[in-house]
Each structure stands twice: as C-alpha cells, then as structure tokens.
Amino acid sequence: MFLTGFAALAVMPLLPVAARDLDGVALYPLVAGAFVAASLLGGVLGGAWADRAGARRPLVAGVVLTVVTLLVSATSTTIWQLALGRFADGIAAGLVAVSVNAAIGQSYPDHIRARALALMSACWIVPSLVGPPLAGLVAAWWSWRAVFFGLAGLTLLPAVAAVLLLRGRAAQGGASQGAQGTEGPVQRPALPAAVAVSAAAALTQYGVSAWDVRHAACTVSGLALLVVFAPRLLPPRTWRAERGLPATVLLRALTSGAYFTLEAFVPLMLSTARRVPGVVTGLAFTGAALAWAGASWVQGRLQDRVTRHWLVAVGAGVMAAAVALAVLCTLPAVPAAAAVSSMVLAAVGMGLAAPSLTLLSLTHAPVGGQGYASGAMQTSQNLGQTVVLALASALFSAVSTAATGQLAPFVWAFALLLLPVAGSACLAGRTRMASPDRQHDPEPAVTAAHPETMDEA
C-alpha cells in the first residue's frame, strides 16, 4: 500500500509533462481519466476472484501487473501508449485495493479490522510528503520516464516476494472470522457490464473536458452507458439507499465523489483565480493526506465508544463544513490560504467516514462475499468520482462561458457538492447493523478499537 500511494502521488503531477512531450495535450483528459475508469473493471474482477479463490491470487496479479504497466508507460512513444499504460495500471490498482479489503475481511478478527484499515491510510503519509517533490526533481534532472522506471524497480521486489511467499498456499475465501453478513448466494456482477461501465467512465471524463459536438456526444454516450450498466455492478436497490450494504455502497459514492471533486477544483482555483505559489497548492495535498491519516487513526480507537454509522454522519457533516468554507473562499476578501484549510477539513471528514463505511460493508457482506462487498465499494467510489466530477465540470464550464469573473464558476461547482455530503449525513443511519438481541443497535459488539487506500488519491 505504501508503494501504491507513492506511485499514485508521484505519477499524477508528471502526466501533463508526459502528454506535452508526446504531442498529446489534447488527449490529456483521456490519459488522466483512464486510471479511474479502469479501476472500476479491476475492482469487479478482483472482488469476484477474491471470493472464489481467496485474496492472495488477485493481490499477486495486481502487484505483478503494476510492474508491467509502469514499464509500458515508461517506454511510451505515443500518447495512446501512455493512455493504455494508465488504463492497465488502473486495473492493477483495482485488483490490489479490493484484495487488501477482502484480505482484511477474510483474515482479521473484528477487533483488529479498524486498526488495520487505519494502517492502510497511514501508508500514504510519507508518499504525500516526498512523492510529488521527489518525482518533480527526477523529472527535472533527468526525464519523466525515469520516474516510471524507478517506480517499476521499487515495485519489482514486493512483486517477486508476493509470488514466492504466497505461492502454493491454500485459498482463504469464504466467510471471515466473526462475519455478520446476510445469508444467501452472492450475485456476481457480469464482466461485460464492468467493461461497459469502464468505457462509459472514460468517455464521460473525456467529454466534459471541452464544449463542442464531439465532446458532447462522448458525454451523452458515457452517461447513457452508466445509467444502463452501473446498477448491474452494485447491490440491488443501491440507488434507493436500502438499509445495509446498498446504503453503505451509495454513501461511499457520494462522499468520495464530493471529496475528490473538491480536491480537483480547490488547487485549480488557487493556481488560476487566486494566483498563489505552487508550494501552497502542494501543502494543501500534504495537509490533506496527513489529516486523512490522522482522522482514520482516531476512528480506529473510537470503536468501543461511538457506533460506526454515527462516525459516518459526523464525517459527512465535517465535509459539509469544508465545502461551505470552499464556497466562502471564492470571495476575494477571504485569504487564499483558507481554501487550503477546506481541503484539510474535508480530509478529516473522509478519514472518519471512509474507513467506517468500509467496515460496515464488510459487516453487511453476504457470507463468503467479502470480495463482492469490497468490489462494490471500489466500484461505487470510482462511479462517485466520475459522476460528481463530471457534473461539477459541466456546471463549471457552463458558468465560465456566461460569467465575467474567474471566481464565479467555482462558486457553483463548490455549491453543487453540498448535495452529496448533505445526503450522506441524512442517510448515515441506514448503514447501521442491528445486533441480534437489539434491532436498534447500530452494529454488532466488538472488543476494541481505509483500506482507506485513497486509491483514489
């Protein structure tokens, strides 16, 4: 997970440089969106595989595929090869993220899961501090290709270790220790539906990057495919927020969509409308990573004192305050540094809500379906990012064509995010798990206090 975070945070700042070097700036939105789109497919594949054969095999496949895809990107001679490398890397990241979640659900007892998920968040602290600046130095002194080659070399050792150490071990699928899930067979998502949703996400992210007939057609086609096929990858009645796993999956989509859209637009506002130095934007990302990990650590030690669905509600409330602060920061009289605080505050909310939702999803998972629940959470997270970011981008572009000032479009983009976070706070009670002896209890008793992988980062 440490290497996953390092690669994610180091690669993203280099993609514009690589696109310019490959004469493919016009296709940069496709390159940037390919990773998230492919993560949808990787999550579905990994979830079904983990339930069928245990979490080890998809984990090994994901780590090995990561090395291969980094080499594909490093040797890119065209922008299309780079896009292919990022797409394949998204599949690998989806496999790894779902496998980690499923492994925690299958192998760890209840009282350790929260701390295990907090540890996954902590793995992002050092990468957030040194990943972007180190990658920038390597690219400046040498080449952006050297960063991809270096990451492939760093990942090679754990890939070999995973193959050797996990080879021949018995699969550990099935129910986890202390699983409280529902009975009944698990309905696996169909692979064609996963492929269609991945293609739809890529089309949508490319389509909202500009306003013309071609981009509009891509946007409409992508959204149509999402409407038709996305429900097939999620638990039944997810969009109706039915109590249990469906509501938990829906809240993951709403909170992730709001957070990562805020994370996209705040740096854009800082660099364009507020004209702050790049180091300030970098501090926003570093502060957000630290805040997320810190809040995740706190939630791991509140398990005996605060029920999980209340942590989700509090996290969503904190995110609502962060969005309101971001709207306030569009006023010229408000210092630009306050916008940095909005990202940090939103990360606190996600650090409380995201691991709690992951634990609730494992608790609600059908017997033998931890991989299915993890895959559904990964899929909903990526769908939330795609849809909310697309809506905010479309609104931002529409206001930009009509408004005269630079800050007006940000007001509407940020205000839109109040809807998913407010909805998450209101629906948090539908994620709780009733105990066997008291139906009003939020969830089963446990003895102690991510993956929040921020794969999303």
N, C-alpha and C positions, 0 to 999 in steps of 0.2 A: 504494500500500500504506500510505503514511503516512496518507492520508485515511480509508482503511478502518479502520485502527486507531483513529484519532481518533473516528470515528463510533461504533465498537463500544463503546469505553470511556466515551464521553460519554453515549450513549443509555441504557445499562443502568441507571444509578442514577436516571434520570428516569421509567422505566416505572411504578414504584409510584405516583409523584405523578400521572402522567397517568391511570392507572386510577382513582385516587380522584377526580380532577376530573371524569371521565366517568361516575361512579357505576357502575364495573365492577370493583370489587375482587375480587368472586367469580370473575371470569374472568381474573384476573391470570396464573394459571399458563398459560392458553392463549396470552395475549399474549407471555409470556416464552418459551414453548416454540415459538412459530410460526417464529421466525427459524431455529433449529437444524433444525426439521422441513423447512422449505423449502430449506435449504442442500443437503439430500440430493438434491432434484429439480434444483436448479441445478447441482450437481456432475455429475450424469448428462448433462444437456443440454449443458453446457459441454465435457465430455470428448469426446463424440461429434462435436460441432461443430468442436472444435479439430483433431481428426484428419482430418475431412473437408475443412475449408477453411482450416486454419491457426488460430493462436491469436488473430490480430488481431480477427476479427469477433466472437467471443464476448466478448472483452475490451471492445470498444467497446459492445456491447449491455449488458454488465454495468454499465459506468460510467454510461451514459445511464439505464438502469433505476434505478440508485441514486438519481439526482436525482429522478426521478418518484416513487419510493416514499417518499422523505423528505418530499416535498410532500404526499403522501396522508396520512402520519402527522401532519404539522404541522396539517392542516386537519380533523382528526378531530372529528366531533361525537358519535360513539358509540364504545363500546369495541370493537364489531365492526369499525368502520372502522380503528381503530388496529391490531387484530389482522391485518386484511387488509394494511395497510401494512407491518407487520413480516414477514408471510409473503412478500410480494413482495420486500422488502429481502433476505430470506434467499436467494431465488432469485438475485438480483443478486450477492450476496456469493459464492454458489457458482460462478457464472459467472466472476467476477473471480479467485477463488482458483485454480480449475482452469486458467484461461487463463494465469495467471502461471507456474504449474508447467509447463504444456505449452510455453510460450514458452521457458523456460529449457532444457527438454529438447530442443526443436527447433532452437534458435538458438545455444546456447552450447556451446563445446567442453568436454570432460570436466574439464580442469584449472581451469575458471572456475566450474563449477556450484556447488561447495560454498561459495565466497565469495559468489556471487550469492544463494544461499539464506540465508546469514548476514546479508547486507544487508537482506533482507526482514524478518528478525527485528529488526534494528537500527531499522527504521522504526517500531517500536512503543515505543521508549524515550521520546521526547518526548510522544507521546499519553498514555502511562501516567503521566507526571509532571503534565501540565497539563490533560488532557482532563476527568477527573471533577470537579476543583475548579472549573475554568472553567465547565463546564456547570451546576454547582450554583449558582455566583454569578449566571449569566444567568437561571436559573430563579427564583432568589430575588428578584432585582431586577426581573424582567420576567415571563416565563412559560416553561413547558416547551416551548410551541410555538415560541418564539423560537430555541431550540436546534436544533430540526428545520429551521426555515427557514434558520438560519445554516449548518448543515451542507450543506443543499442548495445554498446560494450558493457555499460553498467548493468543492464537487464540480463545480459547473457549468463552471468554467474547464477543468479537465482533461478533462471530458466533451466539450466543444467541440473541444479540442485533439486528442483521440483521433479524433474523427470526421474532422477536417480533415487531420491528418497521416497517418492510416492509410488514408484513402480512396483507392481505386484501386490500392493496392499488391498485388502478386501474393501469393496464399496460400502459406504455407510449412508445409504439413502434411508428412506422411511421416516418414521416419527422420531422426533427429538426427545431428549430426556425431559420429562415433565411437560410434554406438549399438551396444550389445552384446546387444540383445534377442533373443528367440527368433523363429524363423521361423513363418509360418503366419498365416491370417486371424484377425482380431480379432472375437470375438463381442460385439456391442454389447448393452448392457442395453436391454430394452424399456421404452418410455415408460410404458405402463400400470403396470408393476411399480414404476417410480420414483414415480409418483403414489400408488400404494398404500402404499409404504413411508413417504412423507412424511406421509400421513394417519395411518398407524399410529404414527409418532413423536409427532405432535401429540396423538393420543388417549392414548397412554401417559403423556406428560408431564402432561396434564390429569388423568388418572385417579389418579395417585399423590399428588395434592395433598390428598386427603381420604379418609376411610373412611366410605363409605355405598354403597348399592346402585348408584346411578348411576355413581359414580366407579369402583367395582369392575368394572362392566360395560365401561366405557371402557378400563380397564387390560387386562382379559382380551381384549377385541376387538383392541386395539392390539398386544399381544404375539402374538396368533394371526396377525395380518397380517404382522408382522415375521418370524415363523417361516416363513411360506409364501413371501413375496416377497423378503425381504432377500437370500437366496442368489442370486437371479437378477441382482442388481446387482453382485455380486462375482465375482472369478475363480473358476473351478471348483476345488473341493477346498480352499477357503479355511478352512473350519471344521476340516479335518483338518491344517492347517498344512503343506501340501505345500511342499517346498523351492522357493525362488524367489519369484515375485510373490505367490502365495497366502499364504505365511507372512509376507511383508512387510506385506501388507494387514491380516492378522489382528493383528499386533503393533501396527500403528497404532491399531486399535480398542481393544486392551487398554490401551495406555499413555495414550491420550487419555481414555478413559473413567475411568481411575483418577485422572489429574491433575485433570480438570475437576470430578469429584465431590469430590475433596479441596478444590478451590478454592471449591466451593459450601458445604461443611459447616464448614470452619475459620472463615470470617467469621461464620457463624451461631452457632457455639459461642462465639466471642469476644463477640458482641453480646448473647447471651441468657444463657448459663450462666456466663460469666466476667465479664460486665459491664465490659468495657474501653471506653474512649472511642472514638468513631468514627474519630478520627485514626489510632489504632493499626491499625484494620482497613484504612484507606486506605494506610498504609505497607506492609501485607502485599502488597497488589496492586502497588504501585510496586516494592517489592523483588523480587517475583516476575518482573515484566516485565524489570527490569534483569538479574536472574540468568539468565533465559532467553536474552536477547540476548547476554550475556557468554559463556555456555556455547556458544551457537551460533557465536560468533566463534572460540572456541577450536577447535571441531571442524573449522572451515573451514581451519585451519592444521595439523591433525594428519593430513591425508590421506596423506602420504608415510610416516608413522611408525606409525599404528595403523589396522588394517583396519576397515571400516565395521561389520561385524557385532559386533566387539568394543566399538565405541562404543555400539551399541545395548544390549549386555549391561551395560556399565558404567552407562549412563543408567538402565536399569531397576533396577539394584542401588541406585543413589543414590535413586531414587524409593521403593524398599522401605524404605530407612533413614528417608526423610521420613515415610512412613506410620507406621512404628514410633514415630517421635517424636511424631506427632499422637496416637497411642494413649496414649503416656506423658503427654501434656499434658492428658488427661482427669482426671488425679489432681489433687485440689485443692492439694496441696503444691507442684506444679510451677508456676513462674511462667507467667502467661498469655502473656508475650512469646515464650516458647518455641514456641507454636503459630504465631506469625508466621514463625519460623525454619523450621518444617516446610513452609510454602508456598514459601519461598525455596529450600530444599533440593530440593523436588520440581521446581521450575522449572529448576534446574541439570540434573537428570536429563533433563527434557524437551528442554532446549536441546541436549543431546548426542544423544539418541535420535531426536527427530523429524526434524531435517534429514538425519540418516544414513539413516533409513527412506525419506525422500523420494528421496534419491539412489539408493538401492538399487532403489526402484520404477522409476525412470527407466532404470536399467541392465537390469532384468529385463523391461522393457516389450517387447511384440512390435514388430517392425519397422513403423514407421508408427503405433504405438499409444501414443505418449506421452500423448495426451489421454485415452485409455482408462485408462491406469495412474493418471494424476492424478485422474481422476474416481472410480476405485475407492478411492483413498486418501482423498479427500474424503468419500465415502460411508461408508467404514469408520470414519473419525474421528467423524462425526456419529452413526452407529449405536452406536459405543462409548460416546459421551456419553449417548445416550438410554437404552441398556440398563443400563449400570452405575449411572447416576444413579437410574434407576427402581428397581433392586434395592436400592440403598442407602437410598433414600427409603422404600420399603416396609418394610424392616427397621427403619429409624429410627422410623417411625410405629407399628409393632407393639410395639417395646420401650417406646416412650413411653407406651402405654396400660397397660402392666403394671408399669413401673418407677416408683419414687417420686422418685428424684433426677433432676436435669436433665442430668447428665453421662453417665449410663448409656447412653442411646441413641447418643451419639456414639462410645462405645467400640466398639459393634457395627458402626456404619456405617464407621468407620475400619478396623476389623479386616477387614471384607469386602474392602477394597481391596488387601490383601496378596495375594489370589489372582491378580488380573490382572497385578500387577507381578512377582510371582514367576514366573508363567507366561511373561511376556515375557523375563525373564532366562534361563530354561531353553531357550526356543525361538529365541533370537537366532541361534544357529548355522545354523538353517535358512534364514536370509535371505541368506547369503553367496553370492557369484557365483564359480564356479570359472573360473579362467583357461584359455585354450585349451591351454596346454602343461602345466599342473599342476592336476589336478582338485581338489586340496586347498587351492589358493589361494583366499582369500576373495573376490576380485573382480579385475577387470582392472587392470593397472598404469596409473597416471596420472602426470602430470608435476608436479602441485602440489596445495598445499593449494588450511528453514523456508519451502519457501516458508514456512519455518515462518511462516505468516501469523498464527498464533494467532487465525485467524478464529474461532477458537474462543474466543478470549477473550471 
